[in-house]
Amino acid sequence: MSKHYPLMIAGKELQPAGTLQVTAPFDHSLIASVDTADESAVEQALHIAEQLFNNKAGWLAAAQRISILQKTAALMQQRAEELAFNAAQEGGKPLIDSRIEVSRAIDGIHNCIELIRNSHGEEIPMNINPASANRLAMSRREPLGVVVAVSAFNHPLNLIVHQIGPAIAAGCPVIIKPAEDTPLSCFELIAILREAGLPDEWCQALVVNDLSVASKLVTDARVGFFSFIGSAKVGWMLRSQLAAGTRCALEHGGVAPVIIAEDADLDDVLPLIAKGGFYHAGQVCVSVQRVFAHASLAHKVAEQLAALGEQMTVGDPTLATTDIGPLIRPHETQRITDWVNEAIQEGAECISGGEAISDTCYPATVLYQPAINSKVSTQEIFGPVICVYAYDDIDDAIAQANALPFAFQAAVCTQNIDLAMHAYQQLNASAVMINDHTAFRVDWMPFAGLRQSGLGVGGIPHTFRDMQIEKLMVLRSKCL
């Protein structure tokens, strides 16, 4: 019998608006059901969170937050294999990678604890001119307000940690709406937080069947900070509807470029690039998508990437032997099939893959020299497809890499330090990896989409800081 998850809203018991069936993307089998929220549930969650924030005498002390997060990390460690299996089953990321996701999520909770320990204000210089005489000024950090977070499907546990972990650490009440495809990891994490001692009202979760209900949650004037991870179309639309004064951070996708110079160590970097493009079936916002290789080795690069992809096992994500799992929905498999076929018709050479394995699985695919205006060259594929382009002049490759309205992470592969620094300086990106793939990330580093790829800076310490204000006190005394 599948598991059922009720609404995770504090206060009086509510009647659900309906029930969401959560199915495995690999074989469509039923995993669990989740109660959905209506406008009255949203109102109750917001009212509770606002009342909690306004009652400053009831804020959780730093020591309480540290203790809760320590217990949370310990419980997650005890249940790591269960959490990894659940994430793989509901989200389709292979078990080998879901285990890494759980490890990262636990480390993220520890990161939140460190941030609480090291959070402090500063002294602002006074007594340095007549206007500042007889004054002492200092600041401390306080929570910003109610946090509302909307999350994505592709990292169903770690993304939740990135959004609710900093909120709890900063002392903000948080309400999160996980992706409807993958809500279970979120609900399990919140259950662990509550088991660890977090009062229910400090972290609430809901899913919806009606997107207008989600919009009501996000755009309410009681929201102090809005955290969004997902598509650019939805993120920018919601940002345009935020109430006056609501701060926000948006994390969208990119069309990540890699530039491979003539002197690159292909044996070293190509396995990394293949992993960065085919990992989680390419469903990562900084997946390798566009590879610009020097003309002397471009076709060889495409062939070797294809060979590496063909060695990867595609199938059931809950098996430890699987390298590439399913796409999150069948229509994504069809969309990728259509885009690849269109690119081939427009002149691209299909080196490997190119045909769906099933209605849920697509193989590692390498296209050589697709047209620069093809969808695969201009839009985020979000699938296991790498495009390889030949170039003669690296500045032409950089110009093509920079030509899109998206900018996130990029990479350059070379043994020449001057060339690496030139590419680093010229590429439009928030991060440039040298001799690595574009999907590299550790959770404490800044992670920022530019242009249409996002707004603000992600990464647990940066999100923690965004969810706080620096409150100044100026003390005037004749004795100063």
N, C-alpha and C positions, 0 to 999 in steps of 0.2 A: 504494500500500500504506500502511495506517495505521501510525503510530508505536507502539512498545511501550515502556513505562516499567517497569523493574524496581523492586524494593523499594529505598528509599533509607535503608537501615539499615547502620550501620558494622559492622566485624568480619567474622566468617566468613560465607560465602555461605549464604543460607537458601533453602529450598524454599518457594515461595509457597503460600498456602492455596488460591488460585484466581486468577481473572482477572476484572477489572472492565472492562466495555465502556463507553467514554465516547462518548456520542453528542451531536450538535448539537441543542439544544432546538428550533430552528426547523424542521428537516426530518427529524430523527431519523437523519441520516447518521452513520456510524461515523467518529469522529475518531482515536481511539487506544485502546489497551488498557493496563491498569495491573495489575501484580501486587498481590495483596492479602495482608494479614498475618494470622497466627494468633497464639495466645497465646505460642508460643515466640519469635516475632519481637518481640512486645511486651516479653517478658522480656529479650531480648538488647539491645534499644534502651534499656530502663531501666537495665540493669546497666552498660552502657557509659557512659551519661550520669551515673549515680551515681558510678562510679569516677573519671570525669573531674572531677567537681566536688570529690570528696574529696581528689584529688591537687592540693593548692594550688600546689605547685611547678610544675605544668604549666599553670596558668591562662594564658590569652593576655594579654599585656601591652597596655596601652592603645594604644601605638603600633602594635602588630600589628593590633588591631581597627580602628583608624582606616585603616590601609593597606588592609586587606581590604575595608572598606566603600567606600573611595574607588574601588578597582578595580571593585567591584560596580556602583556608580553609573555608571561610565564604560562598562562592558559593557552595562548596561541601556539607556543612551542610544544606543549603537551599534545595538541590536536593538529599538529602541522600536516600530517599525512591526510587526515580527513579533510582539512581545509583545502589542500592541494587537489585532492580528488574531486571535491565539490566544484572548485573553480574550473577544472578541466572539463567536467561533465556539462556544466551550464554554459560555459563560455567558449569551449572548443580549443583552448590553448593546450597543447600537448602536456601530459603529466610531467615530463622532464622539465619543461619550462614553468609550469604551474608551481612546482616545488620551489623553484628559484623565486617566483613571485611571492610565495608565502614567506620565504626567508627574508626577502626585501621588506615585506610588510612588517615583520617582527622587528627588523632593524629600524624601520621607520618609527615604530612606537618608542623604541629606545632613543631615537633622535629627538622625539618630542619631549622626553624626560630631560635630556641634556639642555634643550632650549629653555625649559622652565628654570632649571638650575642656574642658567647663565643670563637670564633676562634681567635687564636693569636699565635705568635711565642714565642721565648724565648731569653734570654741573655745567651751567651756562655762565660764562664770565660776567661778572658785575664789578662795580667799583673801579671801572677803567676810564670813566669820564664823569663829568658832573651829573649827567642824566641817570647814570646807574649807581650813584653813590648811595651808601647805606643799605645796600640790597644784597641778598643771597638768592640765587635762582637754581633750581634743580628740577628734574623731571623724573617721572616713573611711568611705566607702561601699564595700561589698563585694557581690558577687552573692548573691542569696537562696538559690539552689539550682536544682534541675532544674525547668525550665519545660515543662509540657505544654499545648499549645494545640489547641483544636478550632475550626475556622473555618467560615464560611458561604459560600454560592455566589455571592452577588450582586455582590461586588467581588473576583473570584478572585485578583487580584494585590495590590491595595492593602491588603486586609485581612490578607493573609499578611505583608506588610511591617510592618503595625501590631503583629503578634504576635511574629514572629521577629526583626525589626530591633532593637527595644528589648532583647530577650533577649541577642542577640549583643553589642550595645553595652554592656550591663550586665555581661557576662562569664558569662552563664548557659548551660549546655548546654540545648538546646531540642529537643523532639520535637513535631512538628505533624501533626495529622490534618486535611487539607483536606476540604471537602465532597465526597461521592462523585460529585456531579454535575459538579464543576469542579476536579479535582485537578491538571490539566496546568500551569496557570500557576504553581502552587505548586512543582511538580517542576522546572519550568524555572528559577524563581528560585533554588532551592537548588543546581541545577547551576551557575548563574552564580556564586553565593557560593563554591562549591568551586573553580570555575575561578579565582576571584579570590584563592584561597589559604586559604580556611577549611577546616581539617581536617574530614574527614567526620563524626567523632564529635560535633562541636559543634552540628550541625544535622541531624537525621534526620526523615524523613517517611514516613508509611504511610497506607494506606487499608484499609478492612475491608469484608468482606461480612457479618460477624456483629457486631451492636451490642454483644454481651456482651464481645467482644474490646476494643472501644473503652472500655467501662466499666472493664475491668481496667486499661487504661492510665491512665485518669483517676483512679481511686480508689486507686492504689497508694501506699503510705506513703512511697515515695522521691520523690514529687512535692512540690516546694517551693511552686510557684505554678501555678495552673490558670487559663488564659485561655480564655473561651468567648464565641463570637459565634454567635447562632442563636436558635431559638425559646425562648420563656419556659418552655414545658412541659418541654423537655429540659434547659435550663440549670438550673432550680431543682431538678429531679430529681437531676441529677449533683451539684449542690452539696450536697444532703442526704446523699450517699454518700461525700464526700471523707474522706480519712484525717485523723485529728487532727493539727492543725498546718499543714495545707495552706492557704495563702492563695489567694484567687481574685478574679477580676473577671468579671462577666457582662454581656453587652450583648445585650439583646433588642429587641423592637419597641415601637412606640407607635401611637396613633391620632391623629396630630398635628392640632391645631386652629389655625386662622387666624381672627382677628377683624378684620373690615373695618368701619371706622367710616364714618359718613355723609360725612365730609370727605375720605375717602381718594382719592388720585390713581389712579384705576382704570387709566388708560392706562399708568402706570408700573408698578404692582404686579401686575396680572393676568397679563401674560406670564411674570413670575417665578413666580407661584403655579401657573400651568398647567404650567410646566416642572417645578416641585417636586412636582407630583402625578402627572404622566405620565412623567417621566424614568425610564428603565429599566423601563418598564411598571409603575411603581408599586412595584417590588420593592426598596424602600429603607426602612430601619427608621424614618426620620423623614419619609417622604413626606407631602405635604399630603393629608389625607383629609377633614377636617371644616372647612368654611368657614362661619363665622357672619357674615352680612352684615346691615347695618342694613336694616330692612324697606323703606325708601324706595328701595333700590337692589338688593335681594337677587336678584330675578328677572333683572335686567339683568346682575348678576355671573354668574349661572348661564349665561345666554345667551352672554356674551362668553367665558367659560371654554370653553363648548362649541365656539364658533367657533374658538378657538385650538387646541383639541384636534383638530378636524376638519381643520385645516391640516397636521397631523402625519402623516407617512408611516409606515405600519405594515408591517413585513415583515422581510426578511433582514437580520440585524444586521451582517453583514460588508460591506454596501454603505454607502458614505459618504452616501447620500441618505436613509437610514432614520433616523427619529426615535424610533420605538417598536418594540422587538424583541419576541420571543416571551416567554411565561411559561416558567418553568424546566421545568415538566412538564405534560402534557395534563390531568391531574386538577386542577391549579390553574386552568386555563382553565374547566373544568367547575364547579369550586367557585365561582369568581367569577360565572359565568353564573347559578348557582343563587341566590347571595346577591342579585344585582341583580334577578332576577325576583321573588324573595321580597319585596324592598323595594317594587317596583312594585305587587305585589298588596296590600301593606300601606298603599298610598296615595302613594308617591313618584311624582313626575313625572319621566320620563326625557327629559332635554333633548337628549341626544346619545348615540350608541353604544348599548350595551345588548344587543348580539348578537355572539357570537363570530364572528371572521372565519374561523378554522380551528380545528383541535384544539389549536393552539399559540399563536395570536395573538388578542388581544382589543383592541378599539379604545378610544381615549380616551372615557371615559363620564362624564357629569355627571348627577347625580340632584338634584332639587329637593324639599326638605322631606320626606325620608324620616322615618319614625316614629323617635322617640328610642330605642326599644327594638329596632329592626331590627338585624340583624347588621352591616350597613354602618355603623351609628351607634355600635356598642358594641365591635366587634372589629376587629383590624387586617386590612384588606382585602388588602394586599400585591399589589395589582393597579392598573391605570390607571383608578381610579374616584375622583371627587371628589364629595362630598356638600355641598350648599349649604342653609343654614338661615336663615330670617329671624328677626331679633330687634328689639324695640323699646327695651329697656333693656340697656346693655352689661353690667351686672352679672348679668343673666339669662344672657347669652351666656357670660360667664366661668364662671358656676356650671355650665352645661351642659358647657363645655370641661373643667372640673375633675371631672366626675361619674364618670369611669371609673377603674378601678384601675391605669391606665397613665399615666405622665408622663415625657416626654422633652423634645423641643423644641417650642416653640410660636411663634406670630407674631401681631403686631398691626399693622394698616395704618391710619395716621392722620397728619394734619398738625398735630395738637394735642399738644404735648409733655406737658401734664398728663395727658391721656387715655392717652398711651403709657406714662407712668410708672405710672399707676394699674393698667393692664393688666399691666405688667411685675411689679408688686408682688403682684397678686392671682392671677395664673395659676400653677397647679402645674406647674412645668417646671424643668429644669436650665438651660435657655437660652431666652430670648425674643428673637426677631428683630423689629426695628422696620422696617416697610416693606420686608420681604423674605419669602422663603418659609422653611418649616420645615426644609427639607433642606440649608440652607446649612451648610458645614463646611470648615474648613481643618484640616490634620492635626495642628497643634500646639496647638489649642485644647482645653479640657476638653470631654468628650463623655460624658454620664452619663445612663443611664436610671434613673428613680426609681420607687418603688413596685414593681410587677411588671415594669417595663421594664428592670430591671438592678440591678447592684450594683457599686460602685466607680466609678472615673473613667477613661474611655478617653482617647485622644489620645496620641501618641507620647511626649512628655515625661513624662506622668503614668504611663503604663505602664512606662517606663524606671525611674521612681522606685519603683514598686510591686515591681519585680523586684530591688530592692536592700535591704540592711539598712544602718543607720547604726551602725557599730561604734565603741564608746567606749573610749578609753584614759585612765586616770587615773594620773598620775605623781606620786609623793610624794617630795619631796627637802627636806632641811633648808635647802638654798640657795634655795628658793623663798619 
